[in-house]
Every structure is written in C-alpha cells, then in structure tokens.
Amino acid sequence: MAQSNMEPDSTFFLKIVMYMIIGSVWLYFDGSSALWRAVPVGLVVGLLFVQHDHFAIDRKIEYAVLLVSAVLSYALPVGVAIVI
C-alpha cells in the first residue's frame, strides 16, 4: 500500500494561521531617518519556514499567505511591531 503524502486539514489550517501571525511581525527603528525604517522580520523568518516545510505540495499558498499578511500588517494597524 502506498503512503499518502497529504496532511490533515487541521494541520494545514494551523500552518496558515501560523504563517499569518509570523508574516505580520515587523521591526521598526525609532527615530531613524534611513530608507529602511521598517523591516519585515516575520516575512523573512516565514520564508525560511516555508522552504524547509515537510509537505511541499502547498508551498505557493504559504508564500501568498505570508506576503498578504506582511502587506496588510504594514498598511493597517494589525500585527506585531517591535520598536528599537
């Protein structure tokens, strides 16, 4: 019997929620007049998580969720902002 490489729906939903939370983490530099005043730390960490995911079937969806989460958290007052 061949083993299925599919993950349960609950695991997929939990990963999507995790990527939404991780993608919304930003690092802000207080008082900086530089070009990079905000850095999407969660997006970078999330991309590393997606690349090392065991199930590579839904990688495009995970990339899209991370990107949408990062853009929404930058434009709207949602997410986690770490001010240095």
GUFI-631217 format. One record per residue: residue number from 1; residue in three letters; x, y, z of N, C-alpha, C, O in turn. Coordinates in steps of 0.05 Angstrom, whole numbers, plus 32768, in hexadecimal, padded with zeros to 4 digits. Each point is the difference from the previous one (the first is absolute). Layout:
# GUFI-631217
{NUM; 'ALA'; {X; Y; Z}; {X; Y; Z}; {X; Y; Z}; {X; Y; Z}};
...
END
This chain:
# GUFI-631217
{1; 'MET'; {8011; 7FE9; 8000}; {7FEF; 8017; 8000}; {8012; 8019; 8000}; {8013; 8002; 8010}};
{2; 'ALA'; {7FE7; 8011; 7FDF}; {8010; 8018; 7FFE}; {7FF8; 8014; 8016}; {7FE8; 8002; 8007}};
{3; 'GLN'; {802C; 800B; 8004}; {7FFA; 8013; 8015}; {7FF8; 801B; 7FF4}; {800C; 8008; 7FEC}};
{4; 'SER'; {7FE0; 8004; 8020}; {7FF7; 801A; 7FF7}; {8012; 8016; 800B}; {8008; 7FFF; 8017}};
{5; 'ASN'; {7FFE; 8014; 7FD9}; {8011; 8017; 8008}; {7FEF; 8018; 8007}; {800A; 8017; 8001}};
{6; 'MET'; {7FDC; 7FE5; 8004}; {7FEE; 8016; 8006}; {7FFF; 8004; 801E}; {8002; 7FED; 8010}};
{7; 'GLU'; {7FFA; 802C; 7FF8}; {7FFE; 8007; 801C}; {7FE2; 8004; 8007}; {7FF1; 8007; 7FEE}};
{8; 'PRO'; {8008; 7FF6; 802B}; {7FE4; 8005; 8007}; {7FF8; 801D; 7FFD}; {8011; 8012; 8000}};
{9; 'ASP'; {7FD5; 7FF3; 7FFD}; {7FF6; 801B; 7FFC}; {8006; 8012; 8019}; {8006; 8017; 7FFD}};
{10; 'SER'; {7FF9; 7FDD; 801A}; {8005; 8010; 8018}; {801D; 8009; 8001}; {8006; 8016; 8009}};
{11; 'THR'; {800C; 7FD9; 7FEE}; {801C; 8008; 8000}; {8005; 8016; 7FEB}; {800F; 8013; 8006}};
{12; 'PHE'; {7FE4; 7FEB; 7FE3}; {8003; 8015; 7FEC}; {7FF5; 801A; 800A}; {800C; 8015; 7FFC}};
{13; 'PHE'; {7FDC; 7FEB; 8011}; {7FF5; 8018; 800B}; {8011; 800D; 8015}; {8004; 8018; 8001}};
{14; 'LEU'; {8008; 7FD7; 8011}; {8012; 800A; 8015}; {8019; 800D; 7FF3}; {8009; 8015; 800A}};
{15; 'LYS'; {8001; 7FDF; 7FE1}; {8018; 800C; 7FF2}; {7FF8; 801B; 7FF4}; {8010; 8013; 8001}};
{16; 'ILE'; {7FD9; 7FEF; 7FF3}; {7FF7; 8019; 7FF4}; {7FFE; 8016; 8015}; {8008; 8017; 7FFC}};
{17; 'VAL'; {7FEC; 7FE2; 801B}; {7FFD; 8014; 8016}; {801C; 8008; 800A}; {8005; 8017; 8006}};
{18; 'MET'; {800D; 7FD5; 7FFD}; {801B; 8006; 8009}; {800F; 8012; 7FEC}; {800E; 8013; 8009}};
{19; 'TYR'; {7FEF; 7FE8; 7FDD}; {800D; 8012; 7FED}; {7FF4; 801C; 7FFF}; {800E; 8013; 7FFB}};
{20; 'MET'; {7FD8; 7FEF; 800B}; {7FF3; 801B; 8002}; {800C; 800F; 8018}; {8006; 8018; 7FFD}};
{21; 'ILE'; {7FFE; 7FDB; 8019}; {800B; 800D; 8018}; {801E; 8007; 7FFB}; {8009; 8016; 8006}};
{22; 'ILE'; {8006; 7FD7; 7FF0}; {801D; 8004; 7FFC}; {8004; 8016; 7FEB}; {8012; 8011; 8003}};
{23; 'GLY'; {7FDE; 7FEF; 7FE8}; {8003; 8014; 7FEA}; {7FFA; 801D; 8009}; {8008; 8013; 7FF2}};
{24; 'SER'; {7FEA; 7FF0; 8024}; {7FF8; 801B; 8009}; {8014; 800C; 8014}; {7FF9; 8014; 800D}};
{25; 'VAL'; {801E; 7FE0; 7FF6}; {8014; 800B; 8013}; {8013; 8013; 7FF1}; {800C; 7FF9; 7FEC}};
{26; 'TRP'; {7FF6; 801F; 801E}; {8011; 8015; 7FF5}; {8013; 800B; 8015}; {7FF9; 8001; 8017}};
{27; 'LEU'; {801E; 8006; 7FE0}; {8014; 800D; 8012}; {8002; 801D; 7FF7}; {8009; 8006; 7FE9}};
{28; 'TYR'; {7FF0; 800D; 8029}; {8001; 801C; 7FFA}; {8018; 800D; 800F}; {8005; 7FF9; 8017}};
{29; 'PHE'; {8009; 8018; 7FDB}; {8016; 800F; 800C}; {7FF6; 801C; 8008}; {7FF9; 8010; 7FEE}};
{30; 'ASP'; {8007; 7FF5; 802B}; {7FF5; 801A; 800B}; {8014; 8016; 7FFB}; {8017; 7FFE; 8006}};
{31; 'GLY'; {7FDF; 8018; 7FEF}; {8010; 8018; 7FFC}; {8013; 7FFD; 7FE8}; {8012; 8011; 7FFD}};
{32; 'SER'; {7FEB; 7FDC; 7FF3}; {8012; 7FFC; 7FEA}; {7FF5; 800E; 7FE7}; {7FE8; 7FFE; 7FFA}};
{33; 'SER'; {8029; 8011; 7FF9}; {7FF8; 800D; 7FE7}; {800A; 7FF1; 7FE8}; {8001; 800B; 7FEA}};
{34; 'ALA'; {8007; 7FDD; 801A}; {800B; 7FF0; 7FEA}; {7FEA; 7FF6; 7FED}; {7FE8; 8002; 8007}};
{35; 'LEU'; {8020; 7FF3; 7FE3}; {7FED; 7FF6; 7FED}; {7FF1; 7FE8; 800B}; {7FE8; 7FFD; 7FFB}};
{36; 'TRP'; {8026; 7FF2; 8013}; {7FF4; 7FE8; 800C}; {7FF8; 8005; 801D}; {800F; 7FF9; 8012}};
{37; 'ARG'; {7FDB; 8014; 7FF2}; {7FF6; 8005; 801B}; {7FF2; 7FE9; 800C}; {7FFF; 7FFC; 8018}};
{38; 'ALA'; {7FF5; 7FF3; 7FD7}; {7FF2; 7FE8; 8009}; {800B; 7FE8; 7FF0}; {8003; 8001; 7FE8}};
{39; 'VAL'; {8001; 7FE9; 8026}; {800B; 7FE7; 7FF4}; {7FEC; 7FEA; 8005}; {7FF9; 7FFB; 8017}};
{40; 'PRO'; {7FFE; 7FF6; 7FD5}; {7FEE; 7FEA; 8004}; {800D; 7FE7; 8009}; {8005; 7FED; 7FF1}};
{41; 'VAL'; {8002; 8012; 8029}; {800E; 7FEA; 800B}; {7FF0; 7FE6; 7FFE}; {800B; 7FEB; 7FFA}};
{42; 'GLY'; {7FDB; 8017; 800B}; {7FEF; 7FE9; 7FFF}; {7FFE; 7FF4; 7FE4}; {7FFE; 7FE7; 7FFD}};
{43; 'LEU'; {8003; 802A; 7FEF}; {7FFF; 7FF6; 7FE4}; {8019; 7FEF; 7FFA}; {7FFE; 7FEB; 7FF4}};
{44; 'VAL'; {8019; 801F; 8015}; {8019; 7FF2; 7FFB}; {8001; 7FE5; 800F}; {8007; 7FEC; 7FF5}};
{45; 'VAL'; {7FF0; 8015; 8024}; {8000; 7FE7; 8010}; {7FEB; 7FEC; 7FF5}; {8005; 7FE8; 7FFE}};
{46; 'GLY'; {7FE4; 8023; 7FFA}; {7FEC; 7FEF; 7FF4}; {8009; 7FF3; 7FE6}; {7FFA; 7FE9; 7FFA}};
{47; 'LEU'; {8015; 8026; 7FF5}; {800A; 7FF4; 7FE7}; {8014; 7FE9; 8006}; {8001; 7FED; 7FF1}};
{48; 'LEU'; {800E; 8016; 8024}; {8012; 7FEA; 8008}; {7FF0; 7FE8; 8009}; {8008; 7FE9; 7FFA}};
{49; 'PHE'; {7FE3; 801B; 8015}; {7FEF; 7FEA; 8009}; {7FF3; 7FF2; 7FE8}; {7FFF; 7FE7; 7FFF}};
{50; 'VAL'; {7FF7; 8028; 7FED}; {7FF3; 7FF4; 7FE9}; {8014; 7FF0; 7FEF}; {7FF9; 7FEB; 7FF6}};
{51; 'GLN'; {801F; 801E; 8008}; {8014; 7FF2; 7FF0}; {8007; 7FE5; 800C}; {8008; 7FED; 7FF2}};
{52; 'HIS'; {7FF6; 8011; 8029}; {8008; 7FE7; 800D}; {7FE7; 7FF0; 8009}; {8002; 7FEF; 8012}};
{53; 'ASP'; {7FE7; 8016; 7FE1}; {7FE8; 7FF2; 8007}; {8001; 7FE3; 7FF6}; {800A; 7FFB; 7FEA}};
{54; 'HIS'; {7FEB; 7FF3; 8025}; {8001; 7FE4; 7FF9}; {7FED; 7FFA; 7FE9}; {8007; 7FF1; 7FEE}};
{55; 'PHE'; {7FE2; 801C; 8011}; {7FEC; 7FFC; 7FEB}; {8004; 8018; 7FEC}; {7FF8; 8016; 8006}};
{56; 'ALA'; {8013; 7FE4; 7FE3}; {8005; 8015; 7FED}; {7FEA; 8004; 7FEC}; {8003; 800D; 7FEB}};
{57; 'ILE'; {7FE6; 7FE7; 801A}; {7FE9; 8000; 7FED}; {7FF4; 801C; 7FFF}; {7FF9; 800A; 7FEA}};
{58; 'ASP'; {8004; 8003; 802D}; {7FF2; 801A; 8001}; {8012; 8017; 8005}; {7FF9; 8013; 800E}};
{59; 'ARG'; {801F; 7FEC; 7FE8}; {8014; 8015; 8005}; {7FF8; 801B; 7FF4}; {8005; 8015; 800D}};
{60; 'LYS'; {7FEE; 7FEB; 7FDC}; {7FF7; 8019; 7FF4}; {7FEB; 800E; 8011}; {8000; 8019; 8002}};
{61; 'ILE'; {7FEF; 7FD8; 800A}; {7FEB; 800C; 8011}; {800D; 800C; 8018}; {7FF8; 8016; 8009}};
{62; 'GLU'; {801C; 7FDD; 8003}; {800D; 800A; 8017}; {8010; 8019; 7FFA}; {8000; 8013; 8010}};
{63; 'TYR'; {800C; 7FEF; 7FD9}; {800E; 8018; 7FF8}; {7FEC; 8017; 7FFD}; {8005; 8017; 8009}};
{64; 'ALA'; {7FE4; 7FE4; 7FEB}; {7FEB; 8014; 7FFC}; {7FF6; 800A; 801B}; {7FFB; 8018; 8004}};
{65; 'VAL'; {8000; 7FD6; 800F}; {7FF6; 8008; 801A}; {8014; 8011; 800F}; {7FF9; 8014; 800C}};
{66; 'LEU'; {8021; 7FE5; 7FF2}; {8015; 8010; 800D}; {8001; 801C; 7FF4}; {8002; 8014; 800E}};
{67; 'LEU'; {7FFD; 7FEE; 7FD8}; {8002; 801A; 7FF2}; {7FE8; 8011; 8006}; {8003; 8018; 8006}};
{68; 'VAL'; {7FE5; 7FDD; 7FF9}; {7FE8; 8010; 8006}; {8000; 8008; 801D}; {7FF8; 8017; 8006}};
{69; 'SER'; {8010; 7FD8; 800C}; {8002; 8007; 801D}; {8014; 8017; 8004}; {7FFA; 8012; 8010}};
{70; 'ALA'; {801D; 7FED; 7FE3}; {8013; 8015; 8004}; {7FF6; 801B; 7FF4}; {8004; 8015; 800D}};
{71; 'VAL'; {7FF0; 7FEB; 7FDD}; {7FF6; 8019; 7FF4}; {7FE9; 800B; 8010}; {7FFF; 8018; 8005}};
{72; 'LEU'; {7FEF; 7FD7; 8004}; {7FE9; 800A; 8011}; {800A; 800B; 801A}; {7FF6; 8015; 800A}};
{73; 'SER'; {801D; 7FDE; 8003}; {800A; 8009; 801A}; {8011; 801A; 7FFD}; {8002; 800F; 8013}};
{74; 'TYR'; {8009; 7FF6; 7FD6}; {800E; 8019; 7FFB}; {7FEC; 8017; 7FFC}; {8004; 8016; 800A}};
{75; 'ALA'; {7FE7; 7FE5; 7FE7}; {7FED; 8015; 7FF8}; {7FEB; 8005; 8016}; {7FF8; 8017; 8003}};
{76; 'LEU'; {8001; 7FD5; 800C}; {7FEB; 8002; 8015}; {800C; 7FFD; 801B}; {8016; 7FF4; 8003}};
{77; 'PRO'; {7FDD; 8016; 8012}; {800B; 7FFD; 801B}; {7FFA; 7FE4; 800C}; {7FF3; 7FFE; 8015}};
{78; 'VAL'; {8017; 7FED; 7FDE}; {7FFD; 7FE5; 800A}; {801B; 7FF3; 8001}; {8013; 8009; 7FF2}};
{79; 'GLY'; {7FF1; 7FE2; 801D}; {8019; 7FF2; 8001}; {8011; 8008; 8018}; {7FF7; 800D; 8012}};
{80; 'VAL'; {8022; 7FEB; 7FEC}; {8013; 8004; 8016}; {8015; 8014; 7FF6}; {800D; 7FFB; 7FEC}};
{81; 'ALA'; {7FF7; 801A; 8023}; {8014; 8014; 7FF9}; {8014; 8002; 8017}; {7FF9; 8006; 8017}};
{82; 'ILE'; {8020; 7FF4; 7FE3}; {8016; 8001; 8013}; {800F; 801A; 7FFA}; {800C; 8003; 7FEB}};
{83; 'VAL'; {7FF4; 8010; 8028}; {800D; 801A; 7FFC}; {801B; 8000; 800F}; {8001; 7FF9; 8017}};
{84; 'ILE'; {8014; 800D; 7FDA}; {801B; 8002; 800C}; {8008; 801D; 8000}; {8016; 8006; 8009}};
END
